[in-house]
């Protein structure tokens, strides 16, 4: 049996039975899990969900063991992956040979060199997308935050990462379907052990949305499969892909990876940026400091890649945003061999849950963990922090390959909006998340934009 650092003698994990927490779980599942994590204080615990009894691991050294040191022993499989596997199949979100193949094909698109080469195109796409906020700002019409962030992100991603091969008509079908999947999958994500023969709320909406995405994506594959061009985008890379021995890959494989990359490259940035505005509304000093830096660095210009190196507070704000509200809030794993974590025996087939949301809020790890403070990421304050105290993009071999794209895109969108408008929520709304595959705001957010200049 392999051992974890500091494991010590074998012991039992503290058990939290479902019947004790069911009322709170039904009312607010995320808050209930957060309370359980607080009670455990970073120690390994076990959730008794009846049909499933996963371990919950939150301490940074334990997280590092699962995601990095023993990553081959903890695989992405089991009932908690069932909803996503049903949606995205043998894509980069799979495991084993399927994941290796997808990563080999897609990795060149997301190298730092290629992303840097695409940043000028990204800046133009973001500038054009933010231009469309001028009309509601001029007329005083409030914007609906989540749909508008989604529009800006999707217009950017389609042009930059998908080679502009998705037309406006096709985008108008995929984007609402993706939104429908993100909201309808909630109960299947929370109750993955419930057989599909037992209907749950959202099942029909999920099936309808997948049907729309299948029709659209398979149509795109048929259109571009034989002649995708020679660009450096996701679409072209997938259409040119071959197996290790030179064999052709199926249309289903291309579709699965198109869907996985579209979902992860749009949902992450959209949801993260949607959380920003209620946080700034609650922290006016942070908002003032952020706007001052953006206006000083960008001036009367459009945001360019060259501005990013001077937008230090913007970068820290995005980091802190993902600390409090990591979009991928839960990473399930299945053990394949006997081991132990913190002295607790883990057997083959046991599920281990890793949660950036919970680790990022541990009092034993972070000073004032619930406070929104971008300056906690100043180099002198972040020095000495455990590598896995902060892991919004996962870690180890399965760390998100699009993390550099997210950081550049999120900073550019934030800077572009704040260089041209002063945003203010129409009404103060608490930053309350709704649990699901990602953490979306529970309530709709409306925001007014006051113009401060027009781009030349």
SVG drawing of the C-alpha trace seen along z (x, -y; Angstrom):
<svg xmlns="http://www.w3.org/2000/svg" viewBox="-39 -60 47 62">
<polyline fill="none" stroke="black" stroke-width="0.4" points="0.0,0.0 1.3,-3.4 1.2,-6.1 0.6,-9.8 2.9,-12.3 2.1,-12.6 -0.3,-9.7 0.6,-8.1 -1.4,-5.1 -4.5,-4.0 -7.7,-5.7 -11.3,-6.0 -12.6,-9.1 -15.2,-11.1 -18.6,-10.1 -21.4,-12.5 -24.7,-10.6 -27.1,-11.9 -30.1,-11.7 -28.4,-14.3 -27.8,-16.8 -30.7,-16.0 -32.9,-19.1 -29.9,-21.5 -28.7,-19.6 -32.1,-20.0 -32.4,-23.7 -28.8,-24.7 -26.5,-21.8 -23.4,-23.8 -23.7,-25.6 -24.3,-22.3 -21.2,-20.8 -19.3,-23.9 -20.5,-23.5 -19.4,-19.9 -16.0,-20.9 -15.7,-23.6 -16.6,-21.0 -13.9,-18.6 -11.2,-21.3 -9.2,-20.0 -9.3,-16.3 -10.4,-13.6 -14.1,-12.9 -16.7,-10.6 -20.2,-11.6 -22.8,-8.9 -25.2,-9.6 -26.9,-6.2 -26.1,-4.7 -22.7,-6.4 -20.1,-7.1 -17.4,-9.3 -14.4,-10.7 -14.0,-14.4 -10.4,-15.7 -9.6,-19.4 -6.1,-19.9 -3.6,-21.1 -1.1,-18.2 -3.9,-15.7 -5.1,-17.3 -1.6,-17.2 -1.4,-13.5 -4.6,-12.8 -4.1,-15.1 -0.3,-14.9 1.7,-12.4 -0.7,-9.5 -2.6,-10.7 -2.3,-7.3 -4.1,-5.8 -7.0,-8.3 -8.8,-8.3 -11.7,-10.3 -14.4,-7.6 -17.4,-6.4 -20.9,-7.7 -19.9,-11.3 -18.5,-11.4 -21.6,-9.8 -23.5,-13.0 -20.5,-14.6 -19.5,-11.3 -22.9,-10.9 -22.6,-14.4 -19.0,-14.5 -18.1,-10.8 -14.5,-9.9 -13.2,-13.4 -10.4,-15.2 -12.6,-14.9 -12.3,-11.1 -9.5,-8.9 -6.8,-6.6 -6.1,-6.2 -9.0,-8.4 -7.7,-11.3 -4.1,-10.8 -5.2,-11.0 -7.4,-14.1 -4.7,-15.9 -2.0,-15.1 -4.2,-16.6 -5.4,-19.7 -2.3,-20.6 -0.6,-22.5 -3.6,-24.8 -3.1,-25.8 0.7,-26.3 1.8,-29.6 3.4,-30.4 0.2,-29.8 -2.0,-31.6 0.3,-34.6 0.1,-34.5 -3.7,-34.6 -3.9,-37.4 -4.1,-40.2 -7.1,-38.4 -8.6,-37.9 -8.2,-41.6 -10.0,-42.6 -12.8,-40.1 -13.3,-41.3 -13.3,-44.9 -16.0,-44.2 -18.1,-42.3 -17.9,-45.0 -18.8,-47.6 -22.4,-46.2 -22.7,-47.4 -22.6,-51.0 -26.3,-51.0 -27.7,-49.9 -25.2,-52.2 -26.2,-55.2 -30.0,-54.6 -29.7,-53.7 -31.1,-50.2 -29.7,-47.7 -28.1,-44.6 -28.7,-41.0 -25.2,-40.1 -25.0,-36.4 -26.3,-36.5 -24.2,-39.5 -21.0,-37.9 -21.9,-34.8 -22.4,-36.7 -19.0,-38.4 -17.2,-35.2 -18.9,-33.1 -18.2,-35.7 -14.6,-35.8 -14.1,-32.0 -15.9,-31.3 -13.5,-33.6 -10.3,-32.7 -10.5,-29.1 -12.9,-27.8 -11.5,-29.6 -14.8,-31.5 -16.2,-28.2 -19.4,-28.4 -21.8,-30.8 -24.1,-33.2 -27.1,-30.9 -25.3,-27.8 -24.1,-29.8 -27.7,-30.9 -28.6,-27.2 -25.5,-25.9 -25.3,-28.7 -28.9,-28.4 -28.6,-24.6 -25.3,-24.8 -27.0,-27.1 -29.9,-24.6 -27.5,-21.7 -25.7,-23.7 -28.9,-24.3 -30.8,-21.0 -27.9,-18.7 -28.1,-19.9 -30.0,-17.0 -28.0,-14.3 -24.9,-15.9 -26.1,-16.0 -27.6,-12.5 -25.4,-10.6 -26.1,-7.3 -29.9,-7.5 -30.4,-5.2 -31.5,-6.8 -34.6,-4.6 -35.8,-6.9 -36.7,-10.4 -35.3,-13.5 -36.1,-17.2 -34.3,-18.5 -33.9,-15.2 -36.2,-16.1 -34.6,-19.6 -31.1,-17.9 -32.1,-15.5 -33.7,-18.2 -30.5,-20.4 -28.2,-17.5 -30.3,-16.8 -29.9,-20.4 -26.2,-20.3 -25.8,-17.0 -27.7,-18.2 -25.6,-21.4 -22.2,-19.9 -22.5,-16.8 -23.6,-19.2 -20.4,-21.2 -18.2,-18.1 -19.8,-17.0 -19.2,-20.5 -15.5,-20.9 -14.2,-17.4 -12.6,-17.0 -11.3,-20.5 -10.9,-22.4 -8.2,-24.6 -4.7,-25.0 -5.4,-27.3 -4.2,-26.8 -7.7,-26.5 -9.5,-23.7 -11.8,-22.9 -8.9,-22.5 -6.8,-20.4 -9.7,-18.0 -10.5,-17.5 -6.9,-16.9 -6.4,-14.4 -5.4,-10.8 -4.8,-7.9 -1.2,-7.0 -1.0,-4.5 -2.4,-7.1 -6.0,-5.8 -9.0,-8.1 -11.1,-9.1 -14.8,-8.9 -17.2,-11.9 -18.4,-11.1 -14.9,-11.6 -14.6,-15.0 -18.1,-15.9 -17.3,-14.9 -14.1,-17.0 -15.8,-19.9 -18.5,-19.9 -16.0,-19.5 -13.8,-22.3 -16.7,-24.6 -18.3,-24.0 -15.1,-24.4 -13.8,-27.4 -17.1,-29.4 -18.7,-28.3 -15.6,-28.9 -15.0,-32.5 -18.7,-33.4 -19.5,-32.2 -16.4,-33.7 -17.0,-37.1 -20.6,-37.0 -19.5,-36.6 -17.2,-39.6 -19.9,-42.3 -21.7,-41.4 -18.3,-41.1 -17.2,-44.6 -20.6,-45.9 -19.9,-44.7 -16.3,-46.0 -16.3,-49.5 -12.7,-50.2 -11.6,-47.2 -13.8,-48.4 -12.3,-51.9 -8.7,-50.6 -9.5,-48.3 -11.1,-51.1 -8.3,-53.5 -5.6,-51.0 -7.5,-50.2 -8.2,-53.8 -4.6,-54.7 -3.0,-51.9 -5.5,-51.7 -6.4,-55.3 -8.4,-56.2 -7.3,-53.1 -8.8,-49.7 -7.3,-47.0 -4.3,-45.5 -2.1,-42.5 0.7,-44.9 -1.5,-46.4 -1.7,-43.1 1.8,-43.3 0.9,-46.6 -2.6,-45.5 -1.3,-44.0 -4.4,-44.6 -6.6,-43.2 -4.6,-40.0 -4.8,-39.7 -8.6,-40.4 -9.1,-37.5 -7.0,-35.3 -9.0,-36.2 -12.3,-35.8 -11.4,-32.2 -10.3,-31.6 -13.8,-32.4 -15.8,-31.1 -13.9,-28.4 -16.1,-27.4 -15.1,-23.7 -15.9,-23.4 -15.7,-19.6 -13.2,-17.1 -14.3,-13.4 -11.8,-10.6 -11.9,-6.8 -9.1,-4.9 -7.7,-2.0 -5.2,-0.6 -5.1,-0.6 -3.5,-3.7 -4.1,-6.0 -4.7,-9.8 -4.0,-11.4 -3.9,-8.0 -7.4,-7.0 -7.3,-3.8 -8.6,-4.2 -9.6,-1.0 -10.0,-0.3 -13.3,-1.6 -13.6,-4.3 -14.7,-7.7 -12.6,-10.7 -14.0,-14.2 -11.6,-17.2 -13.1,-20.7 -11.3,-23.9 -14.3,-25.8 -13.8,-24.2 -9.9,-24.2 -9.9,-27.9 -12.1,-28.7 -10.2,-26.8 -9.3,-29.0 -6.3,-26.8 -5.0,-27.7 -6.1,-31.3 -6.2,-34.4 -9.8,-35.8 -10.9,-33.3 -14.3,-34.7 -13.1,-38.2 -12.6,-39.4 -9.0,-40.7 -7.1,-40.7 -3.9,-41.9 -3.6,-38.5 -2.0,-37.5 0.8,-40.1 4.1,-38.1 5.2,-38.9 1.9,-37.8 1.6,-34.7 5.1,-33.5 5.3,-30.2 1.7,-29.3 1.3,-25.6 1.1,-24.7 -2.3,-23.1 -3.8,-25.8 -5.0,-27.3 -6.0,-25.1 -8.9,-26.5 -7.8,-24.7 -7.1,-21.4 -3.6,-20.0 -1.3,-17.2 -1.6,-15.6 -5.3,-16.6 -4.7,-20.3 -6.9,-22.3 -5.0,-22.9 -6.9,-26.1 -5.9,-27.9 -3.6,-30.4 -6.4,-31.3 -8.8,-31.9 -6.4,-34.2 -5.7,-36.3 -9.3,-36.4 -10.8,-37.2 -8.3,-40.0 -8.9,-41.5 -12.7,-41.4 -12.6,-42.9 -10.2,-45.7 -12.2,-46.4 -15.5,-46.9 -13.9,-49.0 -12.0,-51.2 -15.2,-52.2 -18.0,-52.0 -18.6,-52.4 -20.8,-49.4 -23.2,-49.3 -25.7,-46.6 -29.3,-47.8 -29.9,-46.2 -27.5,-44.7 -27.7,-40.9 -25.8,-38.6 -23.2,-36.4 -25.1,-33.2 -24.2,-30.2 -26.5,-27.6 -24.8,-24.2 -24.4,-22.1 -21.6,-21.0 -20.5,-24.7 -21.3,-27.4 -23.7,-29.8 -25.3,-32.8 -28.6,-31.8 -30.3,-35.0 -30.4,-37.0 -28.1,-40.1 -28.9,-43.3 -26.3,-46.0 -26.3,-49.6 -23.3,-50.9 -22.3,-54.6 -20.1,-55.5 -16.8,-57.1 -15.4,-57.4 -15.7,-56.1 -12.9,-54.0 -11.2,-55.7"/>
</svg>
